[in-house]
Amino acid sequence: MDGELLADQPLGHKLIKKGSWLYFFMIMTAPVGYLLKVIISNTLSVEDVGIFYSVLGFIMLVSIYNDLWLTEALQYFLPKYRIERKYDHYKTIIVLTLIAQVTLWIGIAIGMYFWADWLAIHHFKSAEAGQIIRTLCFYFIGINIIQVLTSIYYAFQDVKRYGRIDISRLYVTLWFTVFFWLTHSITVGNFSTARIIGVGVSILVWCLLLSKKYKETFVKWRILFQKDIIKKQLKYAFWIFLSANTWLVLTQLDQQLVINLLGPTAAWYFTNYLSILSVYTVITAPILSLVFPIVSEIMAKKDSTKLELLQNTLYKYFSVFALSIGWLFFVLGPEIAVILFGQKFFNSWELLMYSSPFLVINVLFTINFWILAGTGNVKQRTKILAIGLLITLISMITFITVFKRGLIGAVVGTIIGWIVLWLLSFKTINKIQKITFNRAFLIKNIVTIGIMCIGIRLWKNNFFVLENIYRYRNIGYLITILVSYYLIMAGVNYTSVKLLNKEIRAVKS
């Protein structure tokens, strides 16, 4: 049992085997979020959907304060203690993190509950938001419990159990949502309740999985009340506190500014735009989620060669993937918006056209930030985020209020923030370990993507009819285009695809 928990596996093995499991769970869970949004988007009003997701974003924004910012510190130190075989340190920092969370989550939830009506009127500009806030306070408690509990599996790189918890949460939420929908009783309140039930069930699943595999191990280890253990975690957590505050504000800033400056209807269109834009994350998230613990492990072993190989491999393939899907979004924006969410979401595609060519910037700075976290450079990451947040805030307010560009202004402001974040983070990690671009590979793929996207743009009107009654036929055309598009890319990159497995296996201990 200890051997499995503390297994010192080759990093190439982790990227391949654990990455495969993560993609399996991604395939199982990715459609759920889409189905949930389709159900409520086609059942509830535009205003209700906009208010709900704005409140949910606010809840996630507040959730940063749930554990004194020790959760990421936990994820950073667990791999290091494994390498150093300081097993008792595991239990010490896990217990410390859980105590911190228990202390804070209830207090914050109580505060939000009693201030719900004030927030509804003064921030969300809607009295209906008050009850949604009060209901989601319970979701806030549950999702923060999940955050710390799953971080234990995440740090151990136990992707199977990590994935089962997520599956249980999403599918229980979906089941209850479908039940309310079929019984014609679905409301914003019922949808919120379904999410709370999903979180509750996933907590029970976590307890069962832990008791089955890790109980004996955790009982055997001791809690060490040593000042240096706590001091190290608190010092790292302090910078995580600043970094996490800035990061979460940055990711939720646009949604909160839109609902505050432009109202619930605009927030609905913007929420839908973000949903379409984030489609690519179902591909990138599984592998990128492993970057942090793996880089932390590499740094503990002081192996700069493996760090260089990992960075170059991530940049080489993820940059091309981001370019391919970004330009697909650009030429098929209207079709994707209507196919995924229906004709009344058509306006969201215009927003997508502005940001999709810059999707590669978003992917690359995400990679940079995970590397910065794994190398322990949280102080530098925090400074970069603070600058990016300030630039994004100024840009969005300027384009929305001064230039009167509305939702497009919000998107342009976000893009400017992306560019700043990537440039600054790239400069920092390039000093730690130089990143080498494969220019020939990149140029070849840019040309291939450009030719195919021009062809799609010229021929798409011969197939797609943007009306709801043609939705299923349009889905068939879209799938055909996607399959053909990536088969051509695979053919053009046939040699590189064959080498990919060797490149990944080269990144091993």
Secondary structure as GFF3:
##gff-version 3
##sequence-region A 1 509
A	DSSP	alpha_helix	2	5	.	.	.	ID=ss1
A	DSSP	alpha_helix	11	13	.	.	.	ID=ss2
A	DSSP	pi_helix	14	18	.	.	.	ID=ss3
A	DSSP	alpha_helix	19	41	.	.	.	ID=ss4
A	DSSP	alpha_helix	46	62	.	.	.	ID=ss5
A	DSSP	three_ten_helix	63	65	.	.	.	ID=ss6
A	DSSP	alpha_helix	71	83	.	.	.	ID=ss7
A	DSSP	alpha_helix	87	114	.	.	.	ID=ss8
A	DSSP	alpha_helix	116	122	.	.	.	ID=ss9
A	DSSP	alpha_helix	129	155	.	.	.	ID=ss10
A	DSSP	alpha_helix	159	182	.	.	.	ID=ss11
A	DSSP	alpha_helix	188	213	.	.	.	ID=ss12
A	DSSP	alpha_helix	215	220	.	.	.	ID=ss13
A	DSSP	alpha_helix	227	262	.	.	.	ID=ss14
A	DSSP	alpha_helix	264	277	.	.	.	ID=ss15
A	DSSP	three_ten_helix	278	280	.	.	.	ID=ss16
A	DSSP	alpha_helix	281	301	.	.	.	ID=ss17
A	DSSP	alpha_helix	304	341	.	.	.	ID=ss18
A	DSSP	three_ten_helix	343	345	.	.	.	ID=ss19
A	DSSP	alpha_helix	348	355	.	.	.	ID=ss20
A	DSSP	three_ten_helix	356	358	.	.	.	ID=ss21
A	DSSP	alpha_helix	359	374	.	.	.	ID=ss22
A	DSSP	alpha_helix	378	397	.	.	.	ID=ss23
A	DSSP	pi_helix	398	402	.	.	.	ID=ss24
A	DSSP	alpha_helix	406	432	.	.	.	ID=ss25
A	DSSP	alpha_helix	439	459	.	.	.	ID=ss26
A	DSSP	three_ten_helix	460	462	.	.	.	ID=ss27
A	DSSP	three_ten_helix	468	470	.	.	.	ID=ss28
A	DSSP	alpha_helix	471	492	.	.	.	ID=ss29
A	DSSP	alpha_helix	494	506	.	.	.	ID=ss30
###
